[in-house]
Each structure stands twice: as C-alpha cells, then as structure tokens.
Amino acid sequence: MKHTIRIKAYLSSILLLLLTTNLFASSELEKAFIEMPGALFPSLNKQQRLELLEYYKAGQGDSIKNRFGSQTRILQFEASNSYLKIKTSRISTWEMLIFHPGENRSPIIGIIRSVCAPVCSSSIDFFDNGWQHLKPDFKIPDVSYWLKEEKLKQSPDSNSLSAVQFRSMNFLSYRFDALKRKVIVQNNNLDYLTEEDKRQLSPYVKTDSLVLNLQELFP
C-alpha cells in the first residue's frame, strides 16, 4: 500500500514538473512575442500580437487581419520548445525560437525572416532578453562553400554564364529545428537560374544543407 502511494506521489511530482516547465516555456515565448520591439514584427502591433496568440490558444482561429489588410497566420506554436512560426504574407514567414546557450546563462531569442519572391532568402538575428542585438560566433559562408569548385574547374562549364551568375549571388534560407536546437541553412541560387542553366550547373552544386548547433554559436 505504502509502495503504491509512493509511486502515485512520484508520478504526480513528475506531472507537476512537466506542466510547470511547459507553462514557463509558453509564457516565456508569449511574453517575448508580445513585448518585442514593433520593428521586428511590423505587420501586427502589440495588441494584435496578443489577440493572435489568445485566439489560437482558445481554438478560435489561427489568423488575424494585419495592419496591411492581409492575414497573419500561426503555422506552428510549440510551447514546450519555445518555438513560433508565422505566415506574415503570401510570400513571407517569420520564426522565433528561445533557447538557453548553457547552464546559468540568460536565454537568447532567435528570429528568422524569410521571403520567397520567388527565390527564397532569409535573414537571421539574435537578441538577449532586453532586446540587445547579439553577434553569434559564426560567419555566413560565401557562395564558394556551395560549389564543388575542383570539379567545376575541370569542366568546360567553369566560366559559363550560369556559373558566373551562381557565383554572383548568395540566396540563403534559414529555418530553426526547434527540437534539436539547430539552424538549417540552405542555398537557393539554383532556383534563380533557367531550367537549362540549372541542369548544366547542378552537378557542381552541393545540395546538402548546412546545420549549425545553436549552443555552439554562443560559446
């Protein structure tokens, strides 16, 4: 009997801990989204951001009319992972992820803004909880990172127009992997080329994404 009571008490403690963690993560994410500077999310003011979250949590809708007359819609809201993804327009999305770079360290807020018009391109920024801009310990690779240069140099396509065009651009898109606490970087330069040029240059382009560990960006 006593053994059963101890098991029930233990399970209750675990459940309470999980609920508390989830509530904390949720409130941390919601507070950041609502209280952030308006310049980081110009399509909705503070009150509209609050209403969007409240409607979503209450199951009364996932979208709200923004200041520009179109709909802003929540695509993902993961309280336990402190992650939020929003479709801000027909061609753009916005992501927020809050993560802790280490024990006894303040949380960091990451924001990704992406536009596909039609080639997708993103910007990524990091802030402390006072909204001071933070610089990660990472340099965005230039376009040469995505080319198989040695193979291309040995090819008659090395100085082709498509190769020159590819080298002159760097359309990068970012996305958060909220569960694994990583940033996925993808080069989209091929999408800018014609179908013929794309076929010509594809054998010399790396298609793998670049994966960055968020904690390693802020050692």
Secondary structure, DSSP 8 states (H G I E B T S, - for coil): -HHHHHHHHHHHHHHHHHHHHHHHHHHHHHHHHHHS-GGGSTTS-HHHHHHHHHHHHTTS-SEEE-TTSSEEEEEEEEGGGTEEEEEEETTEEEEEEEE--STT---EEEEEEEEESSSEEEEEEEE-TT--EE--S-----GGGGB-HHHHHTSTTTTSHHHHHHHT---EEEEEETTTTEEEEEE-GGGGS-HHHHHHHGGGB--S-EEEEHHHH--
